[in-house]
Amino acid sequence: MTGSPGYQSLQFLLLLLSCIGSGKFWHTCMGGHSVTDDDHFATNEVLNPMSPMDLHKSIFGKGKSKDRCAHTVNAWEGRPHSVSITDFGAVGDGKTLNTHAFENAIFYLRSYAANGGAQLYIPVGLWLTGSITLISHLTLFLENGATILGSEDFFDYPVIPGLPSYGRGRELPGPRFSSLINGNGLEDVIITGDNATIDGQGAVWWSAFRKKTLNYTRGHMLELIESKNILISNLTFKNSPFWTIHPVYCKNVVVKSLTILNPFDAPNTDGIDPDSSQHVCIEDCYISVGDDAISIKSGWDQFGTSFAMPSKHIKVQRILAFSRSSAGISFGSEMSGGISDVKVDGMVVTGARWGVRIKTAVGRGGYVRGISVKNIVLHSIRTAIAVMGNYGEHPDENWNRTAYPLIEDIRMKNIVGENINQAGLFLGLQESPFRDIHLANIALQVNTTKQIWNCSDVAGSYIFVFPQPCVEFTRKT
């Protein structure tokens, strides 16, 4: 009897319920480590005395090697040739513009691409630069104490075409600014360091965006297009102009051991956004941002459906996430190429508008299916789980009014939350109801007795969920 799945689920639910209660939550569920320090949450500054990654390790531990997915990208042992950016006249004073030094260094290193590649070494200093375009078979390595600073002059970022799966810039029609670090059609690229920093100095971009003085969509901090075998690790990215890490049309990507710090009020500064990409692993990251910590995407409306490149085979694990305006992890709303086979295992989300969110709309088409989300801890979240079909922003007036998204086979389990305003919001579409949504082993301490769950045009099942969900969910026995 004690080995039956039902009994084990009941035991797990009792454990979750024991987490909920004033003064006990973090000590019971998080080993006594609080990630809700008031000063941090008010200022979005690094917690003291722990660094972000020290805090991450204190919560998640080091993890077992078999649980890590860094093996999905080759463990390069080093490049046969290395040069320093100073070899090309760069000056690390934070004032001298070094764009040409980066261009010359990368041009020089092209000759080594066919012989195992090369490394561009960034020593201690403040290295101001405009847009940097990478090449294949390259390691960009930043020494401890090195900081790449993004130029605050918009003219240092060339204007490039919008992505074909978006049909335009994401914010404005027409082209867009290039990203601080970018590449197209690359393979075998490593962007790493010894806990060094890449600072986008995004405040000028956020101000221009708010004032509506930009002629083009903002660039990202790091964007790689149609590239494969990518490793991004052991760095701090901060003050991104727009989305921070954006692999789009990519395959075989590992993003690990990153700290991402964007102010809570910095608009649309997502953390990591895999977009129409496959075989992506995101693990062991600390993300504190002004939008979604992680958002999985695949193109926008008719442009995404015609481009037809899904995001799939994605793993997200051991993530510590902070946000005020958006979600710990989201799917969409740009999901017109389809999203499937995504496994999320182990997140702590604090202060967010949404804990886990799927967002779509009429006109998107596409699908979100085969999603597994488990082992999630939520603290001070307005809505714990949201699956919504009313996110209605479109690229132009030619969007298809009968392109209904398909949302199905969504499984969420082992979720515990404290100080939650609303347990769940499931707003499907009458023309395309959301189906096969399964909830299990969920315990949420909700602050209200009004509209704890809000559901329409949705069907699914639940087992051991507290508070009990809407009537649209059938209890499993």
C-alpha positions as CSV (number, residue, x, y, z in Angstrom):
1,M,0.0,0.0,0.0
2,T,2.8,2.4,0.9
3,G,4.4,2.0,-2.5
4,S,1.3,2.9,-4.5
5,P,1.5,6.0,-6.7
6,G,-1.6,7.5,-5.0
7,Y,-0.2,7.2,-1.6
8,Q,3.1,8.7,-2.7
9,S,1.3,11.6,-4.3
10,L,-0.6,12.2,-1.1
11,Q,2.6,12.2,0.9
12,F,4.1,14.7,-1.5
13,L,1.0,17.0,-1.2
14,L,1.3,16.8,2.6
15,L,4.9,17.9,2.2
16,L,3.8,20.8,0.0
17,L,1.1,21.8,2.5
18,S,3.6,21.8,5.3
19,C,5.6,24.4,3.3
20,I,2.7,26.8,3.5
21,G,2.5,28.9,6.6
22,S,3.9,32.1,8.0
23,G,7.6,31.8,8.9
24,K,7.9,28.2,7.7
25,F,7.9,28.4,3.9
26,W,11.5,28.9,3.0
27,H,12.9,26.8,5.9
28,T,10.7,23.8,5.0
29,C,10.9,24.0,1.2
30,M,14.1,25.9,0.5
31,G,16.4,24.7,3.3
32,G,16.2,28.1,5.1
33,H,17.4,30.3,2.2
34,S,15.2,33.3,1.6
35,V,15.2,34.8,-1.9
36,T,12.8,37.6,-1.0
37,D,15.2,40.1,0.6
38,D,13.2,43.4,0.7
39,D,16.2,45.6,-0.3
40,H,17.0,43.4,-3.3
41,F,13.4,43.3,-4.4
42,A,13.1,47.1,-4.2
43,T,16.3,47.9,-6.0
44,N,17.1,44.8,-8.2
45,E,20.6,44.8,-6.9
46,V,22.8,41.8,-6.2
47,L,22.0,40.2,-2.9
48,N,24.5,40.5,-0.1
49,P,26.6,38.9,1.2
50,M,25.9,36.1,-1.4
51,S,26.5,36.6,-5.1
52,P,23.7,35.6,-7.4
53,M,25.3,32.3,-8.3
54,D,26.3,31.6,-4.7
55,L,22.6,32.0,-3.8
56,H,21.7,29.7,-6.7
57,K,24.1,27.0,-5.6
58,S,22.9,27.3,-2.0
59,I,19.4,26.5,-3.2
60,F,19.9,24.0,-6.0
61,G,23.3,22.6,-5.1
62,K,25.9,21.7,-7.6
63,G,23.8,19.0,-9.3
64,K,24.9,15.7,-10.6
65,S,26.8,15.6,-13.9
66,K,24.2,13.2,-15.4
67,D,21.5,15.8,-14.7
68,R,23.4,18.5,-16.6
69,C,23.0,18.9,-20.4
70,A,26.3,20.6,-21.1
71,H,27.3,17.4,-22.8
72,T,24.9,18.2,-25.6
73,V,27.6,20.6,-26.9
74,N,31.1,19.3,-27.4
75,A,33.4,20.0,-24.5
76,W,36.0,22.0,-26.4
77,E,39.3,21.9,-24.5
78,G,40.6,25.1,-26.0
79,R,41.6,26.6,-29.3
80,P,45.0,26.2,-30.9
81,H,45.4,29.9,-31.4
82,S,44.6,32.9,-29.1
83,V,45.0,36.6,-29.4
84,S,44.1,39.5,-27.0
85,I,41.9,42.4,-28.0
86,T,44.8,44.6,-26.9
87,D,46.9,43.2,-29.8
88,F,44.7,45.2,-32.1
89,G,44.9,48.5,-30.3
90,A,41.9,48.3,-28.0
91,V,42.0,50.5,-24.9
92,G,40.1,49.3,-21.8
93,D,39.4,52.7,-20.2
94,G,35.6,52.7,-20.7
95,K,35.8,55.7,-22.9
96,T,37.7,54.7,-26.0
97,L,35.4,53.1,-28.7
98,N,36.9,49.8,-29.6
99,T,34.6,48.6,-32.4
100,H,37.3,48.6,-35.0
101,A,39.7,46.7,-32.8
102,F,37.0,44.0,-32.4
103,E,36.4,44.0,-36.1
104,N,40.1,43.7,-36.9
105,A,40.7,40.9,-34.4
106,I,37.8,38.8,-35.7
107,F,38.9,39.4,-39.3
108,Y,42.4,38.2,-38.4
109,L,41.1,35.1,-36.7
110,R,39.1,34.0,-39.7
111,S,42.2,32.4,-41.1
112,Y,42.3,29.9,-38.2
113,A,38.7,28.8,-38.6
114,A,39.6,25.7,-40.6
115,N,42.3,24.7,-38.1
116,G,40.4,24.2,-34.8
117,G,39.4,27.8,-34.5
118,A,40.8,30.5,-32.3
119,Q,40.1,32.4,-29.1
120,L,39.7,36.2,-28.7
121,Y,40.8,37.0,-25.1
122,I,39.4,40.1,-23.3
123,P,41.6,41.0,-20.3
124,V,40.7,43.1,-17.3
125,G,39.3,46.5,-18.3
126,L,36.2,48.4,-19.5
127,W,36.0,47.7,-23.3
128,L,33.5,50.1,-24.9
129,T,32.3,48.9,-28.3
130,G,29.5,49.0,-30.8
131,S,28.0,45.9,-32.5
132,I,30.4,42.9,-32.6
133,T,29.8,40.3,-35.3
134,L,31.3,36.8,-34.5
135,I,32.6,34.1,-36.7
136,S,32.5,30.3,-36.6
137,H,35.0,28.2,-34.6
138,L,35.5,31.1,-32.2
139,T,35.8,31.4,-28.4
140,L,35.1,34.8,-26.9
141,F,36.7,34.7,-23.4
142,L,36.4,37.4,-20.9
143,E,38.8,37.4,-18.0
144,N,37.6,38.0,-14.4
145,G,37.4,41.8,-14.1
146,A,36.7,42.4,-17.8
147,T,33.6,44.2,-18.9
148,I,32.4,44.7,-22.4
149,L,30.4,47.9,-22.5
150,G,27.8,48.5,-25.2
151,S,28.1,51.9,-26.8
152,E,25.3,54.4,-26.0
153,D,25.4,55.8,-29.5
154,F,22.7,54.3,-31.7
155,F,24.8,54.9,-34.8
156,D,27.2,52.2,-33.5
157,Y,24.6,49.5,-34.2
158,P,23.9,48.9,-37.9
159,V,20.3,48.6,-39.0
160,I,19.4,45.1,-40.3
161,P,16.3,43.4,-41.7
162,G,13.6,42.1,-39.5
163,L,13.4,38.4,-39.0
164,P,11.4,36.5,-41.6
165,S,9.3,34.7,-39.0
166,Y,8.3,38.1,-37.6
167,G,8.0,40.0,-41.0
168,R,9.3,43.2,-39.4
169,G,10.9,44.5,-36.3
170,R,9.2,43.3,-33.2
171,E,8.4,46.8,-31.9
172,L,8.1,48.8,-35.1
173,P,7.5,48.1,-38.8
174,G,10.6,47.8,-40.9
175,P,14.2,46.9,-40.0
176,R,15.8,46.8,-36.6
177,F,19.0,47.7,-34.8
178,S,21.7,44.9,-34.7
179,S,22.5,43.3,-31.4
180,L,25.6,44.2,-29.3
181,I,27.0,40.7,-29.9
182,N,25.6,38.9,-33.0
183,G,26.3,36.2,-35.6
184,N,24.5,34.6,-38.5
185,G,25.1,31.1,-40.0
186,L,27.7,30.2,-37.4
187,E,28.8,26.9,-35.9
188,D,31.1,26.0,-33.0
189,V,30.9,29.2,-31.0
190,I,31.7,29.7,-27.3
191,I,30.9,32.8,-25.4
192,T,32.3,32.5,-21.9
193,G,34.5,33.9,-19.2
194,D,35.7,33.8,-15.6
195,N,32.5,35.5,-14.1
196,A,33.1,38.6,-16.2
197,T,30.5,41.0,-17.4
198,I,28.8,42.2,-20.6
199,D,26.9,45.5,-19.9
200,G,24.6,46.7,-22.6
201,Q,24.2,50.1,-21.0
202,G,20.5,49.9,-22.0
203,A,19.2,53.0,-20.2
204,V,19.5,55.2,-23.3
205,W,17.5,52.6,-25.2
206,W,14.8,52.3,-22.5
207,S,14.4,56.0,-22.4
208,A,14.1,56.4,-26.2
209,F,11.6,53.5,-26.3
210,R,9.4,55.2,-23.6
211,K,9.6,58.5,-25.4
212,K,8.8,56.8,-28.7
213,T,11.8,58.5,-30.4
214,L,13.3,55.3,-31.9
215,N,12.9,54.7,-35.7
216,Y,13.7,51.0,-35.4
217,T,13.2,48.1,-33.0
218,R,15.9,47.9,-30.3
219,G,18.6,45.3,-30.7
220,H,19.2,42.5,-28.2
221,M,22.3,42.0,-26.1
222,L,23.2,38.7,-27.8
223,E,21.5,37.3,-30.9
224,L,22.7,34.3,-32.9
225,I,20.8,33.5,-36.1
226,E,20.7,30.1,-37.9
227,S,23.7,28.9,-35.9
228,K,24.5,25.6,-34.3
229,N,26.8,24.1,-31.6
230,I,26.7,27.1,-29.3
231,L,27.8,27.4,-25.7
232,I,27.1,30.5,-23.6
233,S,28.3,30.3,-20.0
234,N,29.9,31.8,-16.8
235,L,29.1,35.4,-17.5
236,T,27.0,38.2,-16.2
237,F,24.8,40.0,-18.7
238,K,23.3,43.3,-17.5
239,N,21.3,46.3,-18.7
240,S,20.2,44.8,-22.0
241,P,18.5,47.2,-24.4
242,F,15.8,44.6,-25.3
243,W,15.7,40.8,-25.0
244,T,19.0,39.6,-23.5
245,I,19.9,36.2,-25.0
246,H,18.1,35.4,-28.3
247,P,19.1,32.3,-30.2
248,V,16.8,32.2,-33.2
249,Y,16.7,29.4,-35.9
250,C,19.5,27.7,-33.9
251,K,20.3,24.1,-33.1
252,N,22.2,22.5,-30.3
253,V,22.5,25.5,-27.9
254,V,23.6,25.4,-24.2
255,V,23.1,28.4,-22.0
256,K,24.4,27.7,-18.5
257,S,25.7,29.4,-15.3
258,L,24.7,32.9,-16.4
259,T,23.7,35.8,-14.2
260,I,21.3,38.2,-16.0
261,L,20.5,41.5,-14.3
262,N,18.1,44.0,-15.9
263,P,16.1,46.5,-13.8
264,F,12.5,45.5,-13.0
265,D,11.3,48.6,-14.8
266,A,13.5,48.2,-17.9
267,P,10.9,47.5,-20.7
268,N,10.8,44.1,-22.5
269,T,14.2,43.1,-21.1
270,D,13.5,39.3,-21.2
271,G,16.3,37.0,-19.9
272,I,16.6,34.1,-22.3
273,D,14.4,33.7,-25.4
274,P,14.9,30.6,-27.6
275,D,13.1,31.3,-30.8
276,S,12.3,28.8,-33.5
277,S,15.2,26.8,-32.1
278,Q,15.8,23.1,-31.4
279,H,17.8,21.1,-28.9
280,V,18.3,23.9,-26.4
281,C,19.4,23.5,-22.8
282,I,19.1,26.4,-20.3
283,E,20.4,25.5,-16.8
284,D,21.8,26.9,-13.6
285,C,21.0,30.5,-14.2
286,Y,20.1,33.5,-12.0
287,I,17.8,35.8,-13.9
288,S,16.4,39.1,-12.6
289,V,14.7,41.1,-15.4
290,G,12.1,43.6,-16.5
291,D,10.0,41.0,-18.4
292,D,9.9,37.2,-18.7
293,A,12.9,35.5,-17.2
294,I,12.6,32.8,-19.9
295,S,10.3,33.0,-22.9
296,I,10.1,30.3,-25.6
297,K,9.0,31.6,-29.0
298,S,8.5,30.6,-32.6
299,G,7.4,33.4,-34.8
300,W,4.6,35.9,-35.1
301,D,1.2,35.3,-36.8
302,Q,1.2,34.7,-40.6
303,F,4.9,35.2,-40.8
304,G,5.6,32.6,-38.2
305,T,3.2,30.1,-39.7
306,S,4.6,30.5,-43.2
307,F,8.2,30.3,-41.9
308,A,7.1,27.1,-40.1
309,M,10.2,26.6,-37.8
310,P,9.1,25.3,-34.4
311,S,10.9,25.5,-31.1
312,K,11.3,22.0,-29.7
313,H,13.4,19.6,-27.7
314,I,14.1,22.3,-25.0
315,K,15.2,21.6,-21.5
316,V,15.1,24.2,-18.7
317,Q,16.4,23.3,-15.2
318,R,17.5,24.8,-12.0
319,I,16.6,28.5,-12.6
320,L,16.3,31.2,-10.0
321,A,14.0,33.9,-11.5
322,F,12.9,37.4,-10.4
323,S,10.4,39.7,-12.2
324,R,7.7,42.2,-11.4
325,S,5.9,42.7,-14.7
326,S,5.8,39.3,-16.3
327,A,6.5,35.6,-15.9
328,G,9.1,33.2,-14.5
329,I,8.7,31.2,-17.6
330,S,6.4,31.8,-20.6
331,F,5.5,30.2,-23.9
332,G,4.7,32.7,-26.6
333,S,3.0,34.8,-27.3
334,E,4.9,34.6,-30.6
335,M,4.4,30.8,-31.1
336,S,3.0,30.6,-34.6
337,G,5.7,28.2,-35.8
338,G,4.8,25.8,-32.9
339,I,6.3,24.9,-29.6
340,S,6.6,21.3,-28.4
341,D,8.7,18.9,-26.3
342,V,9.7,21.4,-23.6
343,K,10.7,20.1,-20.2
344,V,11.0,22.5,-17.3
345,D,12.3,21.0,-14.1
346,G,13.3,23.1,-11.1
347,M,12.6,26.8,-10.8
348,V,12.2,29.3,-8.0
349,V,10.2,32.3,-9.1
350,T,9.8,35.4,-6.9
351,G,7.6,38.5,-7.2
352,A,6.4,37.9,-10.8
353,R,3.0,38.8,-12.3
354,W,2.8,35.2,-13.5
355,G,4.6,32.1,-12.3
356,V,4.1,29.9,-15.4
357,R,2.4,31.4,-18.4
358,I,1.3,30.2,-21.9
359,K,0.1,33.2,-23.9
360,T,-1.4,33.2,-27.4
361,A,-4.3,34.7,-29.4
362,V,-6.5,34.3,-32.4
363,G,-4.3,34.9,-35.5
364,R,-1.3,33.1,-34.1
365,G,-2.1,29.6,-35.4
366,G,0.6,27.2,-34.5
367,Y,0.5,25.0,-31.4
368,V,1.9,24.6,-27.9
369,R,1.9,20.9,-26.9
370,G,4.0,18.3,-25.2
371,I,5.0,20.6,-22.3
372,S,6.1,19.4,-18.9
373,V,6.6,21.8,-16.0
374,K,7.5,20.4,-12.6
375,N,9.2,21.1,-9.3
376,I,8.4,24.8,-9.1
377,V,8.5,27.0,-6.1
378,L,6.6,30.3,-6.3
379,H,6.7,33.2,-3.8
380,S,4.7,36.4,-3.9
381,I,3.2,35.8,-7.4
382,R,0.0,37.4,-8.6
383,T,-1.2,34.5,-10.7
384,A,0.6,31.1,-10.2
385,I,-0.4,29.4,-13.5
386,A,-1.9,31.2,-16.6
387,V,-2.9,29.7,-20.0
388,M,-4.4,32.5,-22.0
389,G,-5.8,33.1,-25.5
390,N,-6.3,36.8,-25.3
391,Y,-2.8,38.2,-26.0
392,G,-3.9,40.0,-29.1
393,E,-0.9,42.0,-30.5
394,H,-0.4,41.6,-34.2
395,P,2.3,42.6,-36.8
396,D,-0.1,44.2,-39.2
397,E,-3.7,44.2,-40.4
398,N,-3.2,41.2,-42.6
399,W,-3.3,38.6,-39.8
400,N,-5.5,35.7,-40.3
401,R,-8.8,36.0,-38.3
402,T,-9.4,32.3,-38.4
403,A,-5.9,31.1,-37.5
404,Y,-6.6,29.5,-34.1
405,P,-3.8,28.2,-31.9
406,L,-3.8,24.6,-30.6
407,I,-3.0,24.3,-26.9
408,E,-2.9,20.7,-25.7
409,D,-1.0,18.1,-23.7
410,I,0.3,20.4,-21.0
411,R,1.4,18.8,-17.7
412,M,2.2,20.7,-14.6
413,K,3.1,19.0,-11.3
414,N,4.9,19.4,-8.0
415,I,4.3,23.2,-7.7
416,V,4.2,25.0,-4.3
417,G,3.5,28.6,-3.7
418,E,3.2,31.1,-0.9
419,N,1.6,34.6,-0.9
420,I,-0.3,33.9,-4.2
421,N,-3.1,36.3,-5.3
422,Q,-4.7,33.9,-7.8
423,A,-4.1,30.2,-8.2
424,G,-4.9,29.8,-11.9
425,L,-6.2,31.6,-15.0
426,F,-7.2,29.4,-17.9
427,L,-8.9,31.4,-20.7
428,G,-9.2,29.3,-23.8
429,L,-10.8,30.2,-27.2
430,Q,-14.3,29.2,-28.0
431,E,-13.2,28.3,-31.5
432,S,-10.3,26.3,-30.2
433,P,-10.7,25.2,-26.6
434,F,-7.5,24.4,-24.7
435,R,-7.5,20.7,-23.9
436,D,-5.6,17.9,-22.1
437,I,-4.2,20.2,-19.4
438,H,-3.2,18.1,-16.4
439,L,-2.4,19.4,-12.9
440,A,-0.9,17.2,-10.1
441,N,0.6,17.7,-6.7
442,I,0.0,21.5,-6.4
443,A,-0.4,23.4,-3.2
444,L,-0.8,27.2,-3.2
445,Q,-1.4,29.5,-0.3
446,V,-3.8,32.0,-1.9
447,N,-4.6,35.3,-0.3
448,T,-8.2,35.6,-1.4
449,T,-11.4,33.6,-1.5
450,K,-12.7,35.3,-4.6
451,Q,-12.1,33.9,-8.1
452,I,-9.2,31.7,-6.9
453,W,-9.4,29.9,-10.3
454,N,-10.9,31.5,-13.4
455,C,-11.5,29.1,-16.3
456,S,-13.3,29.1,-19.7
457,D,-13.0,27.0,-22.8
458,V,-10.6,24.6,-21.3
459,A,-10.6,20.9,-20.3
460,G,-8.2,18.8,-18.3
461,S,-7.7,16.8,-15.1
462,Y,-6.2,17.2,-11.7
463,I,-5.1,15.1,-8.7
464,F,-4.0,16.4,-5.3
465,V,-4.4,20.1,-6.1
466,F,-5.1,22.7,-3.4
467,P,-7.1,24.9,-3.7
468,Q,-9.4,22.7,-5.8
469,P,-9.4,23.9,-9.4
470,C,-12.4,24.9,-11.6
471,V,-15.1,22.4,-12.6
472,E,-13.6,22.3,-16.1
473,F,-10.9,20.1,-14.6
474,T,-12.0,16.5,-13.9
475,R,-10.6,14.9,-10.7
476,K,-8.5,11.8,-11.4
477,T,-8.9,8.9,-9.1
